Protein backbone atom coordinates (compact mmCIF):
# COMPACT_ATOMS: atom_id res chain seq x y z
CA UNK A 1 0.00 0.00 0.00
CA UNK A 2 1.37 3.39 -0.95
CA UNK A 3 1.50 6.04 1.75
CA UNK A 4 -0.48 9.13 0.83
CA UNK A 5 0.65 12.55 2.01
CA UNK A 6 -1.57 14.11 4.67
CA UNK A 7 -1.50 17.49 2.92
CA UNK A 8 -1.45 18.04 -0.85
CA UNK A 9 -2.12 20.80 -3.36
CA UNK A 10 -4.04 19.25 -6.26
CA UNK A 11 -5.56 20.29 -9.55
CA UNK A 12 -5.09 23.37 -11.70
CA UNK A 13 -6.26 25.73 -8.97
CA UNK A 14 -4.01 24.09 -6.37
CA UNK A 15 -6.89 23.09 -4.07
CA UNK A 16 -5.92 21.82 -0.64
CA UNK A 17 -6.47 18.12 -0.07
CA UNK A 18 -6.16 16.78 3.49
CA UNK A 19 -5.97 12.98 3.87
CA UNK A 20 -7.63 12.57 0.48
CA UNK A 21 -10.50 15.00 1.19
CA UNK A 22 -10.53 18.12 -0.97
CA UNK A 23 -11.31 21.22 1.09
CA UNK A 24 -13.71 23.34 -0.95
CA UNK A 25 -12.74 27.01 -1.14
CA UNK A 26 -9.24 26.44 0.20
CA UNK A 27 -6.44 26.70 -2.30
CA UNK A 28 -2.83 27.88 -2.27
CA UNK A 29 -3.81 31.55 -2.64
CA UNK A 30 -6.42 31.61 0.13
CA UNK A 31 -4.11 29.60 2.37
CA UNK A 32 -1.34 32.15 1.83
CA UNK A 33 -3.72 35.00 2.65
CA UNK A 34 -4.84 33.21 5.82
CA UNK A 35 -1.24 32.72 6.97
CA UNK A 36 -0.42 36.38 6.30
CA UNK A 37 -3.50 37.48 8.23
CA UNK A 38 -2.58 35.30 11.20
CA UNK A 39 0.97 36.65 11.10
CA UNK A 40 -0.31 40.24 11.09
CA UNK A 41 -2.56 39.52 14.09
CA UNK A 42 0.35 37.94 15.97
CA UNK A 43 2.61 40.93 15.25
CA UNK A 44 -0.01 43.44 16.42
CA UNK A 45 -0.67 41.39 19.56
CA UNK A 46 3.03 41.18 20.40
CA UNK A 47 3.49 44.91 19.80
CA UNK A 48 0.56 45.73 22.07
CA UNK A 49 1.90 43.52 24.85
CA UNK A 50 5.37 45.02 24.47
CA UNK A 51 4.01 48.56 24.67
CA UNK A 52 1.93 47.66 27.74
CA UNK A 53 5.04 46.25 29.43
CA UNK A 54 6.95 49.46 28.70
CA UNK A 55 4.20 51.66 30.13
CA UNK A 56 4.01 49.72 33.42
C-alpha positions, 0 to 999 in steps of 0.5 A: 500500500502506498503512503499518501501525504496528509496534505497536498495541493491538487488540480489546476487551482491548487486546491488543498487536499487533506488525507484525500479530502478536498477542502472546498474554497481552500487553495494555495492563494487563500491559504497564503492570505490566511497565513499572512492574516494570522501573522499580522494579528500575531505581530499586532498582539506582540506589539501591544503587549510590548508597549503595555510592558513598557508603560508599566 
